[in-house]
C-alpha cells in the first residue's frame, strides 16, 4: 500500500464524519436513557390500561400510585448521590424502619397530643437517619471497606435494633395532626406526600447539578484518584454523601409514619432494591460518575406502576418482588451495555 493510500485510510478513520453513525436506538439508550424509560413507562402503563382501564385509571389508584411514588422518591434521591459516587446503600429500608420506630417512641414519651410532638418526632427521625448514614460513610470512606459489605451489615443491625426497641411489633401513637396534614392530606386533590417528594427531588437535583458539591460528587464517581489530586477531599465528601442517604431514609421513615399512623417493620424488605432499581433505570451507572435526578424521578414510577398493575390484574403480591427483581436485572444489563458503548 502506498503512503498516499495509507494516509487516506488514516484520515477516514480519524474523521468523525467518515465513521458509521450510531442508530437512533443506541443514541437514546446511551445519551438519553431517561427518554427510553419514559417510553417503557408509557408501554407498561398502556398495557394495564388496555387490560383494566376502569381500575387502573380510577382516581383512587392514581392517587395511591402518586403516594407510593412519593414515598419511594425520598430513598431514591439519597441513593442517587451514593450510586453516582460508585457506592451502594443497602441499609436504607432498615434505616427507614429504625428512624420511624425511634420517632414514634419519642413522640409517645412526650405525649402525642403535645404541640411539639410532631416536630420533635421529625427531628428524631432525621437525626437517627443522618447519624446512621455518617457511620456508614465513616466505614466506607475511612476504613476503605466495601460499601456493599458495610451497608449490608448495617442493614441487619438497624433492623435488629428496631425490632428490639419495638418488641418486634408495630407501634401506634402518631399524632393525628401529622396523619391528617401529611399522610392523607391533599392540595387541590394532589396528595401532600407527592408534593413534598416533588419539591424535595427538585431541591436535590439543583444541589446535584448546579453546585460545587454536586460536581465533586460526579468527579469522585468518575475517578476518585483524579478528584483527590484536584484538591477534592474525597473521604469527607463520601461521608457526607452517605449522611445524605441516611437523612433521606430518616425523612422517608417519618413520612411512612404519617401514611400508616404506625410503624411498618415488616413492610420494607424490598425498599433498598426498589430504590436502586429506580436510580439505575433512570440512567445512573453502578460504576459511578453518571446519573440525573430527573432520570431517577422517572425511574421511580416503573416499580410503582408495575406493582399497582399486577395487583389490579389479580396476581398475588409476591409477584411484585419477582417483577422488581427482573426489572433490576434488566436495568443492570442495560447499564453494562451502555457503559461498553460509551467506551467504544
N, C-alpha and C positions, 0 to 999 in steps of 0.2 A: 504493500500500500504506500502511495506517495505521501510526501509531507503535507501537500495541499489537501489531499483527501482526509488524512488523519486530523488535520486542523479543523476541517469542515465537520467531521463527526463529533469532535470535542465541543465545537461551538453549538451543535444541535443538542448535545447532552446538557450543556450548561445554560442553554437558552430556555427559560420557563415557557415561552410560547410554543416551543417545539415539543415539549413533553405532553403526553396524553393527559387531558383534563379529567379529574375525578368525577364520578357520576353524581347526580343530584342527591341520591340516597346517601352516598358516602359523605358528601359535604354536609348534609343535615345531621347525620349521626356524629360526625367528628367535630364540626364547627358550631352547630346549633342543636345540641342534644335535647334542649327543652322543647324545641318545636316537635320533635318526634314523640316526646312524652305527651304533649298536648294532643297530637294525633292519636296516640294509643289510648288516651283517656276518652276521647270522643268515640272511638271504636268500642271500647268496653261499655261505656255508658249507653251507647246506641244499641248494643246487644240486649242489655237489660230493659231498655225502654221498649224494644221490639217484643220481648218476651212478656213483660208485665208492666205495660205503660201506666195502668191505673195505680199500681202500688209504688213503682219506682219514682214517678213524678209527683206523688202526693206531697202536700205541704209538710206533713209530719216527717216523711222520710227525708226530704231535702233539708229540713231543719235539723234532724238528727245527724245527717251526714256533715253538715256545717259545724255542728258542735264537736263531733268526733275529730274532724279535720283540725279544728281549732285546738283541741286538747293535745293532739299529736304534734302540732306545729311547734309548741314550746320545746319539746325534746329534740325535734329535728333541727331547730335553729342552733342549739348548742352543739349537736352532732356535726353540723356543717363546719363549724370552726375547727372541731377536733379532726375531722377527716381531711380537711384542707391541709393540715399540718402533717398528714400521713399517719395520724393516730387513729385510735378507736376507743370508744367508751361503752362497754357492755353493762355498766352499773346503773345506767340512767333509770331503768324501770324499777329496780330495787330502791334506788335513792328517792324516787318519787314516792314510794310507799313509806320509807322511813321518815321523810320530811313531813308527809301527811300525818303520820302517827304522832310525831313529836309536836306538831302544831295543834292537833286536836286535844292531846293530853294537857298542854299548857292552857288552852282555852277553857277546858273543863276545870282546871285548877283555879283560874281567875273567876270563872262563872260565865256561862255562855250568854247571859243577859247583860253582862258588864259592857259598857260602851267601848272600852278599849280592847275587848277580847278579839274582834276581827283583825285589828291592826297588829296586835301582839302576835297572834297566830301567823299572820303573813310574814312578820319579821323572823319568827322562829323557823318557818318553812324555808325562807330564803337563806337564812343563816346556816341552817343544817345542810342544805344543798351545797352552798358555797364552800363551807369548811370541808365537806367530804370531797368536793372537787379539788380543793387545794391539796388535800392528802394524795389524791390520785396523781395530780400534777407533780407533786414532790417526788413520788416514787418513780414516775416516768422520766422526769427531766433530770433529777439529781442523782438517783441511783442507777439510771440508764436501764431499768428493767423494761421488758416489752410491754407496751400499752395493753396488748391482749391479755397478758398474764395478770398485770396489775388490776385492771378493771374487772376481769373475770373473778379474781379473788375478792375484790371489794363488793362485787355484786352479791356474792354469797354472804359476806359479813354484814352488809347493810340489811339484807332481807332477814337474816337471823336476828339482828338486834331489834328490828321492827316487830318480829314475832315475839321476842322476849318482852318487850315493852307493852305489847297489846295482849299478851297471853294467848296469842295465836288466833284471836277472833277480831272481827271488825268492831271499831269503836264509833259510837254515835256521839253527838254533842256539838255539832257545828251550829253556830248562831244562825237564826232564821234570816237575819239581815244579809248574811253572806250568800245563803242559798237563793233568796228572793232577788237580790241585786245582780249576782254573777251567774249562779247556777242555772236559774230558769228565767233570768231577766232578758228582755228584748228591747231593742231600739228600732222603731219603725218596722217591727216584725223580724228583725235580724237578731239572732242570739248574741248576747253580750260577750260570751266566750269567744265567738268567732271574730267579733270586732276587736277585742283585746289582742287576740292572737295575730290578727292582720296588722295592727299598729305595731306590735312587738316585732314582727318579721320585717316590717319596713324600717324600723329603727336599727335592727340588727344588720339589715342589708346596707344601710348608709354607713354604718361603722365598718363593715367588712370591705366595702368597695370604694369608700371615699375618705378614709382616714389612714394615718400612718400605721396605726395598729393593724388594720386590715391588710395593708400592703406587706407588713412584716409577716403576717400570718401566711400569706401566699409565698413569700420568699423562703420561709422556713420549710414549707412543704415541698417546694421545688428543689432546694438544695441547702440543707442546714449548715454545711461547712462553708459554703459561699456566703450565706447570711451571717454567720459568725465573723468571717473575715471583713464583711461590710460594716461591722460595728453593731449588729443586732444582738441583744442579749437573749440568746436562744432559750436557755434554760428558764430564765424568768418569764419569758413570753409563753412558753409551754405550760408553766404552772398557771398562768393567768387564763390560758385557753381552757384548761380543764376546770378551772374555777368557774368560768362562764358556763360550761356544760353542767356543772353542779348547780349553779344558780338557776338555770333553765329547768332542771329537774325539780328543784325545790318549788319553783313557781308552778310547774305542772302539778305537783302534789297538792298545792293549795287550791288550784282550780278544780282538781278532781274532788276534793272535799266539798267544794261548793256545788258540784254537779250531783253528787250522790248523797250528800248530807252525812257521810260517814267515810271511814277508811275503806279501801278495797284491796286488801292484802293479796288476795289470790287472783286478782284481775289484770296483772301487768307483766306476766311472764314473757310475753312476746313484744313488749313495747320497745325494747332495745333493737330487736330485729326490724320492727316496723320503721323506726327512726332511721336506721342505717339504710334500709331499702328506699325510703323517701329521698334521702340525700344522694345516693348513688343513681337512682332513677333520674334525678334532677340534673345529672351531668357531672357531679363531683367524682373525682378519681380516688380510689382507695390507696393509690400510690402517692397522693398528695399534690398540692400545687394547683389544683383545678377545682372550680365549684362556683356556684352563684346562689344567692338567696332566693332569686326568682325561680330558678330551677327546683330548689328544694320545696318551695311553696306549691309548685305544680306536682312534684313527686309525691307529696303528702296525700294528694287526692286519690292516687291509684289504689293503695291498700284500702282506703276508706270506701271507695266506690265498689271495689271487689267484695269486701266484707258485706256491705249492705245488699248488693245484688245477689250474693249467694244465699243470704237469709231469705230474701224475697222469693227466690225460685224454689225454696223449700229444702235446701241442702243442710245437713247437720252442721253445728257450729264448728266442729273440729276441722271441717274443710277450709275454714278461714285460715288456719295455721298452715295447711298444705299449700294454699294459694299464695300466702305471704312468702313461704319458703321457695316456691317455684319462681315467683317474681324476683326475689332477691338473687337467686342463682342466675336468672336471665340478665339482671342488671349488672352483675359482676362479669358475666361473659361479654356483654356489650362494652363494659369498661375496659376489659382486656383488649378487645378488638380495636376500640377507639385509641387506646394507648399505642398499640403497634402501628396503627395507621398514621398517627402523628409522627412517629419516629422514621417513617419512610421518606 
